[in-house]
Amino acid sequence: MQYDIIKIKEDIINLVNSAEYQELYSYYSQSSFFNILNISRKETVHSEFLAWLFNPKANHELDDYAIRKLLETLALIVNKFQKTNKENKFPLEIEDIIISGNYDIENVIVQREKNAGGSGFIDIHIELDIILQNEPLQLSLVIENKVKSREGDKQTTRYYEWSKKEYHKTIFVYLTPLSNAEFENLSEPECECKNYIQLNYQYIVDYIVKNTVGELVKDKTPKDVARLKIVDPACGSGSFLIGAYSYLLNWHHKYYVENDLEKNLKAKKLFKDGEGNYFLSTQEKKDILLNNIHGVDIDPQAVEVTKLSLALKMLEGENSETINTQYKLFADRILPDLSSNIKCGNSLIGSDYYSDKQISLLGDEEIIKVNAFDWDKEFPLVFRYGGFDAVIGNPPYIRIQGLQEDSPEQVPYLKSKYESAKNGNIDIYVMFLEKALQIMNKTGLHGYILPHKFFQADFGENVRSLIAKDKSIRRVVSFKEKQIFENATTYTCLFFMKKQGADIIEYSELDQQKNPEEYLKDLCFII
């Protein structure tokens, strides 16, 4: 067959110039791929839910609770974890007031796809007035929700520059879901603008959770898994607990879909949407949270942030329709009461701290500062059955000298209470290793990220002896000189223990040329 090239060119030109082609071109050039197929990106669904949740006028009956907790969470994250450019990330004049909760909120406007003056469309934009002594302070929030899609650093920087011109005070948030297998390819944010509040290092959380919680659920049924108790003894803002909770949600969903689906639908473990997709019911997600997840932190504000973060994780993917439908089915409050799961206290100091002191002579400030915590009394059901099945987290790194300056009265107690604290200038994280061994049950598993200095340092001698005595160490992943945490010179490792002892120690070191996230995905061990 012969082709007339000139005729083909003419046909193409006529097609391009036709009204029908121009109409199609106009439509496709103005619509995204997802709009054309009439489907929503996961980022869009998640943003729509968050916009609904943060809107006091929405039909969730939470009033301004969610937006207040969001502000409190951001203030705490900046104050404790992301201090670089702190003055640009959060208005310093309202930081303490936001954390205290002594303010009112008025004139809240929540917008999706806010036009940033031609710079692009902001995922979620919130305007509001913070009322302080009857005087309003106008505030805006720019929330970039990075679930799957990636926009370059130039776009997020343009949003920053635009909002600085338009609004007197702006908080910029780079938001990513904290633990979900679907998002494991999303590593550190692309944004080079250091004035966004960011959440990252999720790959470490996921790896620790997979190698503790993941080991515990192998070959088990949901009935077995419901008995597992997981704790982070220094939970901070809740990253590790959210990671564990997310892992369990995914595990239960997979199990229910693959094992007697119809029975699980009838038992309301799952529900099916109009498009034939299966989801865990709100009640099932709540049961998993209440059955399995526990945490302790000395900071009451961190405890509240963790509770909120877990509640938001439970509500992820929900909307007003699904919540109202399931509320009618179960006739129960949607948000769980986590007061028996997430507790405020000093994980290392029990009430025996006061045994040689007259409490009546102690000031309220010291009692609050010590914040004594008895594990067996605070979690009686857990310890009735021997302790926790998994202890995970990122314990604080505080040298004993710092503790002597800040809380000198606590040092003698810690040195008498913990074998690991009796050797020289110890760091508080070694006591958290010893505490993990104390609160695990006989088959318990443990995983921390912590400095590896105790491997060789004199202060680590005692904790090394404790671990070696019962052959507790089972795996070490050393990052060597690679810095994992931004703005902190700390040489860390992932350290895993097993209460009943391990016959083999698995050891791996990071290739310094590799990205830590990719390294953990491809990890093999030197035994």
ABEGO torsion letter per residue (X at the ends): XBBBAAAAAAAAAAAAABAAAAAAAAAAAABBAAAAAGBBBAAAAAAAAAAAAABAABAAGAEAAAAAAAAAAAAAAAAAABABGAAAABBAAAAAAAAAGBBBBBGBBBBBGBBBGGAEBBABBBBBBBBBGGBBBBBBBBBBBBAABBBBAAAAAAAAAAAAAABABBBBBBBBBABBAAAAABBBBABABAABBBBBGAAAAAAAAAAAAAAAABGBBAAAAAABBBBBABAEAGAAAAAAAAAAAAAAAAAAAABGAAAAAAAGABBBBAAGBBBBBAAAAAAAAAAABBBBBABAAAAAAAAAAAAAAAABGBBAAAAAAAAAAAGBBABBBAAAABBBEBAABBAAAAAABBAAABBAAAAAAAGBBBAAAABAAAAAAGEBABBBEBBBBBBAAAAAAABAAAAAAAAAABAAAABEBBBAAAAAAAAAAAABBAABBBBBBBBAAAAABAAAAAAAAAAAAAGABABBBBAEABBABBGBBBBBBBBBBBAAEBABBBBBBBBAABBAAAAAAABBBBX
